[in-house]
Amino acid sequence: MTPEKIRILLVDDHKLFRSGMKFLLTQQTDFDVIGEASDGLEGVKLAEQLKPDVILLDLDMPVMNGREALPQLLNSNPELTVLMLTVSEDVVDLKECMRSGAKGYLLKNIDTDFLIDSIRKAVDGDNVLSPEITTKLINQLRSPQQPTLENTIHETLTPREREILAWLAKGVSNKVIARKLDLAESTVKVHVQNLLRKLELHSRVQAAVYAVEHGLDQC
């Protein structure tokens, strides 16, 4: 039986870029580029019609930008995997997109292999960030903060949950965390679910951002 392909929708206002991306992605036997949109509004409409598994979404576009389109896409389909694909290295953009539910934030200068691997990882449930943006995020967010009720909520975490939170900040999968900590992957999954609930977060990427913001990213 032939495995189902990952159905991808491209949303970017540069036609030449979309054409190049489509060519690269369709070289993979497990990818199927099912549609293209030149702005966020068109992307939202196409997503409702075509039901993609993954959307590669640019930030800055006419009519409706990626920041505006992202919550609409996820409101219509919370299970949708949205990866931001952008030239913006602004940490504010990164944090806004991650908090809105994007599964990844990738810069357009990444190499093809990294992009392809990132799409597959995101579909499998991992969160993905370009290495450059990860470094920049950590450098900008690692600064002393005054303790407040909001940024001390992590005190409710157990030592093991804090340990796993630090690994989430590195963007690794449950399988890798399980190997590093000598735990069953199912046990790691439960810990991740518990720490997300305690921190009132909705995704692993949000947890990673939280860990860096609060200095909890050291394993």
Protein Blocks (a to p, Z undefined) as FASTA:
>chain_A
ZZdddddddddfbfklmmmmmmmmmmpmkbccfbdcfbfklmmmmmmmnopabdcddfbd
ghiafklmmmmmmmmmmmbccddddfbfcfklmmmmmmnopabdcdfkbcfklmmmmmmm
mmnopacddfklmmmmmmmmmccddddfklmmmmmpcfklmmmmmmmmnopafklmmmmn
opafklmmmmmmmmmmmnopabfklmmmmmmmnopabZZ
